Amino acid sequence: MAILRLVLKDAYADVSAMEHELRETSLDWTIARLNRLTDKPAQGPLQVSTALLDRPRPMTRADTAAALLDIVADPGLAGRAVNLSGPVPKR
């Protein structure tokens, strides 16, 4: 992660500034932080967390769309940032 943060420091700075600007508004908002979208078939519910992710996993576009609809419908997530990750692989 340290190397990734170094390589993407400008992008992370832009995201941080954008999130700060959004938090200062009177809008009803929820920030959804996505990672590694794939075009594979849906695989099931995503992990949604307000905490940082230990191990982000790829997620399908279909699963992400379903998760975004669930997030918008959850009043408990209003005014918060959530991190999304693909489902935990079944063992």
Helices and strands as residue ranges (DSSP letters): H 2-7, H 9-23, E 31-33, E 37-38, E 47-49, E 59-60, H 61-73, G 75-77, E 81-85
